[in-house]
């Protein structure tokens, strides 16, 4: 009876006659050093640290401008980061002493024309370049790509002479014409149209759809995200443009917002609150447009990245 109990206990504990330490031979020992999951965690943490650092570098000037514009008239803008007595007096003074609404209206007109023309002409040009079977297709594509190497400053004088010969100097139309359509927008739309499956066009042809019908009902709905990308980038380009309006415009009533901000900076050099308030006002429409269309914007970028 005693031997049977001892044998049962030794079986439970993994020990027995002739086994020695064999019960611990199958035990899993903890690995020495970091685990694979821990090793994978460090690159991820480093990536997030870099992203946070870039985010701080990019947003710090905007936050500083916003807080500077909210400081009261008696505060030193360089004394402390946060405003001690927040006030909207700088915004009220800008709106009262500065033709803000006139400049905003001029810029909105130019930006609306640029967005409309870029979407229309880029879609038509990209669709034509994406069609297969016509001679010189590759040469035209290479020519369009080659034009991207030339900066705006290299064609600025010839563009000024062309606009002046049309009698459009000191007009908003003259400001809009150089940005009516960009080469990059056409190339982006070409890539988007090439990514549309051929089966959709073949089905439309079997249904009797003509060229225009296929363009309008098949290709454009498939590239709405890319059109949104072109619309946002065209709006930002027209809104932030400074050099060409400075060359093409003469009278103050036709000034765009960026030219107006330059005059604001020259008139109120001693009060940087007003300059900061004007900069924040100029930023608001772009921020509103981007946040309103950000889902479509990122969807268009993702579609282009996957399909291209």
N, C-alpha and C positions, 0 to 999 in steps of 0.2 A: 504493500500500500504506500509506503514511504518512497520507494523507488518510482512508482507511477506518478506520484505528485511532483517529485523532482524532475522527472522527464517532461511532464506537462509544463512546468514553469520554465524549464530551459528551452522548450519549443516556442513558448510565447515570447521570450526575450531574444529569440534568434540565436541562441547558443545551444550547444549540445556537444556530445562526445565527438571529438575529432574535428569540430568546426572551428574552434579557437575564436578568432575575430572575424570569421566569415560573415557574421550577421551585419557588420558595418561595411563589408566590401562593396555592397550595392548602393550605399548611401550617396546622394548627389551632393558634392561639395560646392559651396558658393564660388563663383568664378573670381579669380584674382584680377583686380583692375576694374575700370568702368564697364558697365554693361553696354550692349549695342544700342539700347534705347537712350541711355545717357550720352553716348557718343553722338547720336543723331540730334540730341537736343542742343548742343553747343552751337552748331552752324545756324540753327533756327533762331536762337537767342541773339547771335551776332547779326543776323539779317535784320531782325526787328530793331536792334539797337541802331544800326545804320539808317533804317527808315525813319526812326524817331528823330535822329540827328538831322537828317535832310529836311524833315517836316519843320523842325524848329528853325532851321536856317531860312527856309522859304517863308514861313508865316510870321517870323519875328518883325520884319519891317512893316508888314500890314498891321499887326497888332500895335506896334509903336505909333504908326500914323493915326490909328483910330483913337488911342488913348491921348495922344497929343492934341487931336482936334477937340477932345472933350474937356481939356483943362481950361480953367477959368482965366479971365484976363489978368488977374493979379499973380498968377503962378508962374514960376520959372519952369519952362518946358524941359530943361536939362537937370532939374532938381527932383529926382525921384522918377519912378516909372509909372505909378498909378496917379491919376488926378485926385487931388485932395478935395476939390470942390467941383464936381462934374457939372458941365454947362454946355448948352447947345448954342451959345452966343456966336461962336465962330460960324456955324452953319447959317444962322440968321443974318449975320453980317455979309457973308458971301452971297446969299440970295438977294440982299438988299442993294449992295454996291457993285454987283457983278452981273452982267447980262447972261446969267446961267441958263435960263430957259431958252433963250435964242440959240446959244451954242449947243445945248442939248438937242433942240429941234433940228438944227443943221446936221449934226452928227447922226441922228436917227434917220434922216432922209438918205444920207450917203450910205449908211449901213444897210438900210432896207433895200436900196437899189443893188448894192453889192451882193447881198444874200440871194435876192431873186435872180439876178443875172448869172451868178456862179452856179446856182442849182440848175437853171434851165440850160445854159450853154455847156456846162460840164457834163450834164446828163446826155445831151445830144452829141457832143463831141466824143465822149467816152463810148457811147453806143456805136457810133460810126467807126471808131478805131478798133472796137472789139469784133466787128463783122469779119468773117473769114472769106477768103477767095478773091480779094481785090489786090491789084498790083501796087507795089510800093508801100504796103502796110507796115512792114518791118522798118523801112527807111523813115517813114513818118514817125513811127514810135521812137526811133533813135534820135531823130531831130528834136522831138519834144523833150526827151531826156537831156539832150545836150544843152537846151536852153536853160535848164536848171542851174548850170554852172555859172551863168552870168548874173552878177548881183544887180540890184535895182540901180545902183549908182552908175553903172556902166551904160545904161540906156536912158538915164534921167534927162539928159540934155535933148536927145532926139525926141523923147516923149513930150517934153515941154514945147519944142518947136511944132510938133504935130498938133498938140492941143491948141496952141496959139493960132496956127493956120486955120483951125476950125472955128476960131472966135469964141472959145470956151474958157479962156482965162478969167479968173475971178468969178466963177460960177460953180455951183455944187455939182453940176453934170461933169464939168472938167475935172473935179476931184474924183468923181466916181469912175470915169472911163478907164484909167489905167488898171483898176482893180475889178473891172467888169467880169473877167474870167481869168483864172490862173491856170498855168500849165499843170501844176500839181493836182488841182481839182480834176482836170480832164484825165490825167493818168490814174488817179484813184478810182474814178468812175469806170474807166476801162478795165481795171483789175476786178472791180466788183461785177461788171457785166460778164466777164470771162468766167467767173465762178458760178454763174447760174447754170444749172444742169441743162444739157442739150435736149433732154427728153421733154422738158416743158415747152420749148419752142417747137419741137416736132409735133407734139399734141396740138398746139395752137395752129400749126400749118394744116394739119389734118382737119381741123374744125373750120378752115377757110379764113383764118385771120391774116390780114395783110401786114406789111412791115410796120406801119404806124400802130396798128392794133396790138401787135406783139410787143412793141416798145412800151406802150402805155399800160397794157393789161397784164403783161407777163414779166417784163424786166424791171420796170420801176417798182412794183410792189415787193420784189425780191431784194431791192437795194435801198429800202427806206432808211435803214440804219446808216449806211454810207452817206446818203443825202443829208442826214442830220449832222454827221461829222463835218461835211462841207459847209453846211449852213452856219454852224457854230464857229468854225475857224474863219469863215469869211466875215462874219459879224465882228469877231475879235480883231481881225486884221484891219477892217475899216474903222472900227472904233478907236483903236490905238494908233492909227497912222498919224505921224507928225510931219515927216519930211516932205512928202508930196503936197499936202495942204499948205505948208509953209511956202512952197515954190509957186503954187497955182493960185493962191488967194491973195487979194490986195486989201479989200475993205473989211472992217471989223464986223459988219453985219453978216458976212458970209463965213466967219471963222467957225471952225469945228471946235469940239470941246478941248482937245489937246493943245491947240493954239491958244485957246482962252486960258487954259491952266498956265501956259508959259507967260502970258501977260499978267496973270494973277501973281505968279512967283516974282515977276519983276516989280510989280506995284506994291506988294506987301512983303518985301524981303525981311523987314524987321519983325513981322508977326508970322511965325511959321504955323500958328494954329489955323490961319485961314488957308494956307497952302495945303496943310494936311486935310482940312475939311473938304476942299475942292478935289483932292485926290480920292478921298473916300466916296464922294458923290460920283466921280467918274468911274469908280470900280463897281458900284452897286448894280447897274444894268447888266454888266457881264456876269456878275455872280448870280443874279436872279435867273438869267437865261441858262447858265450852265446847270444850276441846281434843278431847274424845271425840266431840262432835257438830258440830265446825266444818264438816266437809264438807257435811253435810245442812243446816246453818244457812246457809252461803253459797249453796248450791244453791237453797234456798227464797227467799232474797233476790233471787238472779238471775232465778229463774222469775217472781217477782212483778214485777220491774222490766221484764222482756221482755213478759210477757203483759198487764200493766196498760197 
